[in-house]
Amino acid sequence: MSTDKNILDKVNRREGMTVPDGYFDDFASKMMAALPEKPKAPELAPRQRIWLRVRPYAYMAAMFAGIFCMMKMFDMMRSPSADLNIDNYPAVTAAIDNGELDNDIFNGVDENEIMESWYENGYSTEDIYTYEDSIDMMNDTIDQ
């Protein structure tokens, strides 16, 4: 039994598989002659050229305008926040005016304990000023 791999040799039929000699030598020139002439692309008007250049920037501006409108809508849909103006809280204003708030906050706080804790946390004595020292320093700089 023959193990010939080429089936065309086995059948011995070559019809339709060949072209005449020299067929592809001038094929390209014949094909170009047979095709119709390609029309030129129309020249763009100056107005169209400007739009082609400006178009990406116009799209980007529209995108940012859309983001702005979206953020504005989210802001309008949000519930109104509480007004934290101190004038709306007369009890706190009265406590600040008469000194009750200072007594409540600083009741039992020793200035020496505060200074010791600052010193333990790495502050030097040059960094630690009392309130009166800082006011004196401000007054000295203003006088100069």
Backbone as CSV, one residue per row, in Angstrom:
resi,resn,N_x,N_y,N_z,CA_x,CA_y,CA_z,C_x,C_y,C_z
1,MET,0.838,-1.177,0.000,0.000,0.000,0.000,0.880,1.236,0.000
2,SER,0.527,2.176,-0.837,1.318,3.401,-1.006,0.872,4.438,0.027
3,THR,1.841,5.122,0.607,1.526,6.161,1.593,1.866,7.530,1.028
4,ASP,1.417,7.803,-0.172,1.689,9.093,-0.830,0.827,10.168,-0.182
5,LYS,1.460,11.233,0.303,0.759,12.288,1.029,0.106,13.305,0.095
6,ASN,0.632,13.504,-1.104,0.096,14.493,-2.031,-1.067,13.880,-2.783
7,ILE,-2.260,14.351,-2.463,-3.468,13.769,-3.049,-3.601,14.104,-4.537
8,LEU,-3.038,15.272,-4.967,-3.132,15.642,-6.383,-2.293,14.701,-7.246
9,ASP,-1.142,14.295,-6.750,-0.326,13.336,-7.498,-1.015,11.977,-7.559
10,LYS,-1.730,11.643,-6.512,-2.414,10.368,-6.433,-3.564,10.300,-7.447
11,VAL,-4.310,11.412,-7.570,-5.453,11.448,-8.465,-5.018,11.820,-9.874
12,ASN,-3.939,12.541,-9.979,-3.383,13.010,-11.237,-4.343,13.933,-11.981
13,ARG,-4.955,14.828,-11.225,-5.850,15.822,-11.823,-5.339,17.188,-11.442
14,ARG,-5.053,18.035,-12.406,-4.534,19.358,-12.128,-5.376,20.427,-12.829
15,GLU,-6.548,20.116,-13.293,-7.363,21.093,-13.985,-7.867,22.152,-13.010
16,GLY,-7.805,23.389,-13.412,-8.281,24.483,-12.586,-7.285,24.938,-11.536
17,MET,-6.139,24.302,-11.477,-5.166,24.627,-10.446,-3.984,25.406,-11.002
18,THR,-3.944,25.651,-12.257,-2.790,26.339,-12.846,-3.250,27.547,-13.620
19,VAL,-2.321,28.480,-13.868,-2.583,29.672,-14.682,-1.592,29.660,-15.829
20,PRO,-1.918,30.364,-16.867,-0.976,30.386,-18.003,0.361,31.008,-17.597
21,ASP,1.402,30.630,-18.306,2.726,31.166,-18.019,2.743,32.667,-18.264
22,GLY,3.356,33.441,-17.326,3.496,34.894,-17.452,2.222,35.669,-17.125
23,TYR,1.238,34.990,-16.553,-0.045,35.662,-16.253,0.113,36.764,-15.197
24,PHE,0.891,36.516,-14.180,1.044,37.487,-13.102,2.160,38.504,-13.357
25,ASP,2.840,38.427,-14.475,3.926,39.365,-14.749,3.396,40.789,-14.916
26,ASP,2.318,40.951,-15.648,1.751,42.293,-15.845,0.330,42.393,-15.300
27,PHE,0.018,41.572,-14.325,-1.326,41.546,-13.734,-1.673,42.878,-13.066
28,ALA,-0.747,43.466,-12.317,-1.015,44.710,-11.590,-1.312,45.850,-12.552
29,SER,-0.564,45.973,-13.622,-0.810,47.077,-14.573,-2.144,46.894,-15.298
30,LYS,-2.509,45.658,-15.622,-3.801,45.406,-16.263,-4.959,45.740,-15.315
31,MET,-4.790,45.374,-14.039,-5.845,45.631,-13.056,-6.030,47.138,-12.857
32,MET,-4.956,47.903,-12.758,-5.046,49.351,-12.574,-5.690,50.012,-13.784
33,ALA,-5.431,49.511,-14.952,-6.041,50.062,-16.156,-7.535,49.769,-16.202
34,ALA,-7.952,48.666,-15.630,-9.360,48.287,-15.669,-10.204,49.019,-14.620
35,LEU,-9.585,49.497,-13.542,-10.326,50.178,-12.484,-10.680,51.608,-12.894
36,PRO,-11.844,52.110,-12.424,-12.170,53.512,-12.717,-11.282,54.430,-11.874
37,GLU,-11.140,55.667,-12.317,-10.281,56.613,-11.605,-10.922,56.993,-10.263
38,LYS,-10.089,57.064,-9.242,-10.567,57.360,-7.896,-10.865,58.860,-7.774
39,PRO,-12.079,59.210,-7.314,-12.384,60.644,-7.177,-11.620,61.246,-5.985
40,LYS,-11.249,62.514,-6.121,-10.544,63.191,-5.034,-11.526,63.504,-3.910
41,ALA,-10.987,63.492,-2.683,-11.809,63.851,-1.532,-12.096,65.344,-1.582
42,PRO,-13.320,65.738,-1.238,-13.636,67.164,-1.285,-12.807,67.937,-0.245
43,GLU,-12.398,69.122,-0.621,-11.617,69.986,0.269,-12.521,70.483,1.401
44,LEU,-12.040,70.405,2.631,-12.823,70.868,3.776,-12.842,72.387,3.812
45,ALA,-14.008,72.903,4.138,-14.126,74.348,4.286,-13.387,74.786,5.547
46,PRO,-12.919,76.047,5.602,-12.197,76.502,6.796,-13.019,76.376,8.072
47,ARG,-14.314,76.560,7.962,-15.173,76.463,9.141,-15.140,75.047,9.717
48,GLN,-15.154,74.041,8.841,-15.105,72.664,9.294,-13.754,72.352,9.932
49,ARG,-12.685,72.912,9.403,-11.367,72.673,9.981,-11.298,73.217,11.399
50,ILE,-11.868,74.390,11.625,-11.859,74.980,12.970,-12.624,74.078,13.930
51,TRP,-13.777,73.585,13.501,-14.564,72.728,14.379,-13.805,71.439,14.714
52,LEU,-13.086,70.901,13.739,-12.321,69.686,14.003,-11.245,69.922,15.059
53,ARG,-10.693,71.115,15.104,-9.677,71.431,16.105,-10.295,71.738,17.470
54,VAL,-11.456,72.365,17.468,-12.076,72.820,18.716,-12.920,71.716,19.362
55,ARG,-13.316,70.748,18.580,-14.241,69.720,19.053,-13.804,69.021,20.350
56,PRO,-12.562,68.569,20.501,-12.207,67.903,21.772,-12.357,68.822,22.982
57,TYR,-12.018,70.095,22.819,-12.151,71.036,23.935,-13.620,71.320,24.255
58,ALA,-14.459,71.370,23.219,-15.887,71.572,23.449,-16.485,70.373,24.181
59,TYR,-16.076,69.176,23.811,-16.566,67.984,24.497,-16.111,67.961,25.958
60,MET,-14.869,68.358,26.192,-14.359,68.373,27.562,-15.099,69.420,28.397
61,ALA,-15.369,70.590,27.824,-16.112,71.621,28.549,-17.530,71.136,28.860
62,ALA,-18.147,70.443,27.912,-19.490,69.903,28.156,-19.463,68.858,29.263
63,MET,-18.397,68.067,29.316,-18.282,67.061,30.364,-18.185,67.730,31.743
64,PHE,-17.337,68.764,31.858,-17.200,69.450,33.138,-18.487,70.179,33.527
65,ALA,-19.194,70.738,32.552,-20.473,71.382,32.849,-21.483,70.348,33.361
66,GLY,-21.468,69.162,32.775,-22.359,68.099,33.244,-22.024,67.664,34.657
67,ILE,-20.737,67.549,34.960,-20.330,67.178,36.320,-20.749,68.256,37.306
68,PHE,-20.581,69.527,36.917,-20.987,70.630,37.797,-22.482,70.581,38.068
69,CYS,-23.283,70.371,37.017,-24.742,70.301,37.196,-25.127,69.109,38.076
70,MET,-24.433,67.984,37.900,-24.728,66.813,38.711,-24.415,67.091,40.182
71,MET,-23.267,67.719,40.457,-22.911,68.030,41.841,-23.892,69.037,42.443
72,LYS,-24.341,69.990,41.630,-25.319,70.978,42.104,-26.635,70.286,42.462
73,MET,-27.052,69.325,41.652,-28.289,68.596,41.948,-28.147,67.774,43.230
74,PHE,-26.987,67.120,43.414,-26.771,66.373,44.651,-26.808,67.301,45.858
75,ASP,-26.255,68.495,45.706,-26.262,69.464,46.801,-27.685,69.926,47.101
76,MET,-28.495,70.120,46.075,-29.870,70.564,46.279,-30.729,69.455,46.901
77,MET,-30.422,68.200,46.607,-31.205,67.088,47.130,-30.837,66.756,48.576
78,ARG,-29.666,67.195,49.005,-29.212,66.913,50.369,-30.054,67.702,51.359
79,SER,-30.266,67.115,52.520,-31.045,67.808,53.541,-30.234,68.990,54.069
80,PRO,-30.908,70.071,54.429,-30.171,71.236,54.915,-29.463,70.924,56.223
81,SER,-28.247,71.409,56.345,-27.477,71.146,57.560,-27.867,72.151,58.636
82,ALA,-27.547,71.805,59.852,-27.875,72.670,60.988,-27.013,73.927,60.944
83,ASP,-27.607,75.033,61.319,-26.883,76.293,61.367,-26.116,76.346,62.680
84,LEU,-24.805,76.361,62.633,-23.973,76.297,63.824,-23.519,77.677,64.287
85,ASN,-24.208,78.694,63.887,-23.861,80.042,64.322,-24.113,80.153,65.829
86,ILE,-23.177,80.749,66.554,-23.286,80.817,68.021,-24.462,81.699,68.459
87,ASP,-24.909,82.578,67.603,-26.059,83.424,67.946,-27.341,82.601,68.081
88,ASN,-27.376,81.418,67.484,-28.555,80.550,67.580,-28.601,79.778,68.899
89,TYR,-27.576,79.861,69.719,-27.497,79.145,70.985,-27.296,80.145,72.129
90,PRO,-28.374,80.745,72.614,-28.233,81.782,73.639,-27.676,81.255,74.959
91,ALA,-27.915,80.000,75.313,-27.395,79.450,76.569,-25.867,79.390,76.537
92,VAL,-25.307,78.987,75.421,-23.846,78.921,75.298,-23.259,80.328,75.312
93,THR,-23.907,81.247,74.632,-23.430,82.631,74.620,-23.435,83.218,76.025
94,ALA,-24.487,82.950,76.786,-24.568,83.469,78.155,-23.495,82.832,79.030
95,ALA,-23.222,81.527,78.843,-22.203,80.855,79.653,-20.812,81.396,79.346
96,ILE,-20.550,81.720,78.108,-19.245,82.289,77.740,-19.106,83.691,78.314
97,ASP,-20.184,84.462,78.258,-20.129,85.847,78.729,-19.889,85.942,80.230
98,ASN,-20.509,85.094,81.025,-20.369,85.233,82.474,-19.267,84.341,83.067
99,GLY,-18.548,83.573,82.271,-17.409,82.807,82.760,-17.755,81.446,83.309
100,GLU,-19.004,81.023,83.264,-19.374,79.706,83.787,-18.729,78.579,82.979
101,LEU,-18.603,78.785,81.704,-18.026,77.762,80.838,-16.565,77.519,81.192
102,ASP,-15.827,78.586,81.482,-14.422,78.417,81.868,-14.308,77.612,83.147
103,ASN,-15.181,77.877,84.100,-15.134,77.134,85.348,-15.461,75.662,85.148
104,ASP,-16.419,75.353,84.258,-16.788,73.961,84.008,-15.671,73.202,83.293
105,ILE,-15.020,73.852,82.345,-13.990,73.175,81.561,-12.720,72.992,82.376
106,PHE,-12.276,74.043,83.039,-10.978,74.006,83.713,-11.074,73.718,85.206
107,ASN,-12.186,73.223,85.669,-12.355,72.924,87.080,-11.443,71.758,87.464
108,GLY,-10.554,71.977,88.412,-9.679,70.929,88.908,-8.459,70.667,88.052
109,VAL,-8.165,71.492,87.067,-6.996,71.305,86.230,-5.867,72.159,86.791
110,ASP,-4.759,71.513,87.042,-3.612,72.226,87.584,-2.665,72.577,86.437
111,GLU,-2.199,73.819,86.408,-1.306,74.270,85.340,0.006,73.502,85.365
112,ASN,0.494,73.144,86.534,1.747,72.397,86.647,1.619,71.001,86.041
113,GLU,0.462,70.373,86.198,0.255,69.050,85.611,0.297,69.130,84.084
114,ILE,-0.295,70.159,83.561,-0.279,70.336,82.103,1.151,70.534,81.620
115,MET,1.915,71.382,82.300,3.301,71.638,81.913,4.136,70.360,82.004
116,GLU,3.917,69.540,83.045,4.667,68.297,83.197,4.334,67.323,82.068
117,SER,3.058,67.235,81.693,2.681,66.317,80.609,3.271,66.777,79.279
118,TRP,3.324,68.084,79.043,3.951,68.594,77.826,5.440,68.269,77.819
119,TYR,6.090,68.441,78.965,7.515,68.166,79.062,7.790,66.680,78.822
120,GLU,6.918,65.801,79.346,7.074,64.360,79.140,6.871,63.977,77.677
121,ASN,6.070,64.755,76.943,5.809,64.457,75.538,6.833,65.082,74.598
122,GLY,7.900,65.661,75.160,8.987,66.109,74.307,9.084,67.605,74.103
123,TYR,8.237,68.391,74.717,8.350,69.835,74.586,9.416,70.332,75.560
124,SER,10.224,71.266,75.111,11.216,71.838,76.016,10.613,73.051,76.710
125,THR,11.326,73.538,77.703,10.801,74.687,78.448,10.750,75.929,77.576
126,GLU,11.581,75.987,76.542,11.524,77.139,75.638,10.268,77.109,74.778
127,ASP,9.728,75.899,74.521,8.532,75.770,73.692,7.262,76.045,74.473
128,ILE,7.326,75.938,75.787,6.130,76.055,76.607,6.015,77.484,77.123
129,TYR,4.968,78.154,76.726,4.701,79.518,77.190,3.337,79.537,77.853
130,THR,3.211,80.348,78.815,1.886,80.546,79.392,1.128,81.538,78.534
131,TYR,-0.121,81.649,78.764,-0.962,82.561,78.002,-0.470,84.003,78.165
132,GLU,-0.093,84.363,79.363,0.377,85.729,79.604,1.681,85.991,78.857
133,ASP,2.581,84.978,78.805,3.838,85.139,78.082,3.587,85.389,76.605
134,SER,2.633,84.651,76.018,2.366,84.823,74.593,1.754,86.195,74.321
135,ILE,0.921,86.696,75.218,0.352,88.037,75.037,1.447,89.084,75.156
136,ASP,2.363,88.911,76.122,3.471,89.846,76.266,4.338,89.849,75.011
137,MET,4.582,88.665,74.447,5.401,88.586,73.229,4.710,89.285,72.068
138,MET,3.366,89.120,71.956,2.629,89.790,70.882,2.679,91.291,71.061
139,ASN,2.525,91.764,72.285,2.579,93.201,72.542,3.957,93.768,72.227
140,ASP,4.998,93.006,72.528,6.367,93.460,72.225,6.577,93.592,70.728
141,THR,6.064,92.643,69.962,6.244,92.713,68.493,5.405,93.835,67.908
142,ILE,4.264,94.120,68.495,3.423,95.201,67.980,4.074,96.556,68.282
143,ASP,4.686,96.684,69.458,5.325,97.946,69.840,6.518,98.257,68.969
144,GLN,7.174,97.245,68.452,8.367,97.475,67.629,7.939,97.909,66.300
